[in-house]
Amino acid sequence: MPQLHLGPLGPADLAALVLLVACWLGIGWLTEHPPAHRPSVGKLMEGYRREWMRQLVTRTPRLFDSSMVDGLRQSTTFFASTALIAIGGGLALLGNPEQLSGMAQEFRLTEGPRLLWETRILTATLFGANAFLKFVWSHRLFSYAAIAMAAVPNDVKDPLVYPRAEQAAQLNINAAKSFNRGLRSVYFALATLAWLLGPWALIAATLYTTAMLWRRDFASFARRALLANPPH
């Protein structure tokens, strides 16, 4: 029976790559669409973000809220810059095949054609590129949320006060979703680097990364703390 190959990828590499993409998409979908009886940390935080905007209405002055948004935007800037540096490193390796081959020989990594090494590096670089785009969009959304927060009237009797607060909350929630998607891409980019050791190393790293992300969202101390007295 002939073995399945796709270019430089053998059956084990193909299986590892399919598992990587499936776990990346699967844990992302599960985190954002958890069962009603077992909400994820991200889903719980949506309630806290809405509560934050409701408390914003009566908080005077709102300096704390503006500093919070500034801190969130700085986080996205830091991770976007880090992702951009990683992308540059990946592209530098792809543009210098001799250096790539030398690195493989120096660290005594698994043997294989140069195109296989390039595929492995390119996959990690693509995860980094996706992370960069998510972080940039998250930064933009946090800016929109800050503007929406500034548009919340100071008069609690104004009929627009709570609708404006809800708009700000929704922008904040979407910004956080994009940020979390970027973080997941970073985690799986790091897992992809295990592919340099071979397909079985990639499978192990993928399963470990997926289990770690599941535990953080569904079985962590942070989740228990958020469930102690959630907002209504």
Long-range contacts (C-beta under 8 A, 24 or more apart in sequence): 7-115, 7-119, 8-112, 8-113, 8-115, 8-116, 8-119, 9-116, 9-119, 10-199, 12-198, 12-199, 12-200, 13-116, 13-195, 13-199, 15-199, 15-203, 16-195, 16-199, 16-200, 16-202, 16-203, 16-206, 17-123, 17-202, 19-202, 19-203, 19-206, 19-207, 20-123, 20-188, 20-191, 20-192, 20-202, 20-206, 23-188, 23-206, 23-207, 23-209, 23-210, 24-127, 24-184, 24-185, 24-188, 26-210, 27-184, 27-210, 27-213, 27-214, 28-181, 28-184, 30-214, 31-180, 31-184, 31-213, 31-217, 32-177, 34-217, 34-218, 38-218, 40-217, 40-218, 40-223, 41-216, 41-217, 41-218, 41-220, 41-222, 41-223, 41-226, 42-176, 42-177, 42-180, 42-217, 44-223, 44-226, 44-227, 44-230, 45-176, 45-226, 46-173, 46-176, 47-230, 47-231, 48-226, 48-230, 48-231, 49-169, 49-172, 49-173, 49-176, 50-166, 50-169, 50-173, 50-231, 51-231, 52-169, 52-172, 53-149, 53-152, 53-165, 53-166, 53-168, 53-169, 53-172, 54-162, 54-165, 54-169, 56-149, 56-152, 56-165, 56-168, 57-152, 57-156, 57-161, 57-162, 57-165, 58-156, 60-154, 62-149, 65-149, 66-146, 66-149, 69-142, 69-145, 69-146, 69-149, 72-142, 72-175, 72-179, 73-139, 73-142, 73-143, 73-146, 75-179, 76-135, 76-136, 76-138, 76-139, 76-142, 76-175, 76-179, 76-182, 77-135, 77-139, 79-131, 79-135, 79-179, 79-182, 79-183, 79-186, 80-132, 80-135, 80-136, 80-139, 80-182, 83-128, 83-129, 83-131, 83-132, 83-135, 83-182, 83-186, 84-132, 86-125, 86-128, 86-189, 87-125, 87-128, 87-129, 87-132, 90-121, 90-122, 90-124, 90-125, 90-128, 91-125, 93-121, 94-118, 94-121, 94-122, 94-125, 104-196, 107-196, 109-196, 109-197, 110-196, 110-197, 110-198, 117-196, 120-192, 120-195, 120-196, 123-192, 123-195, 124-189, 124-192, 124-193, 124-195, 125-189, 127-185, 127-186, 127-188, 127-189, 127-192, 128-185, 128-186, 128-189, 130-181, 130-182, 130-185, 131-182, 131-183, 131-185, 131-186, 131-189, 132-182, 133-182, 134-178, 134-179, 134-181, 134-182, 134-185, 135-178, 135-179, 135-182, 137-178, 138-175, 138-176, 138-178, 138-179, 138-182, 139-175, 141-171, 141-172, 141-174, 141-175, 141-178, 142-171, 142-172, 142-175, 144-171, 144-175, 145-171, 145-172, 145-175, 184-213, 187-212, 187-213
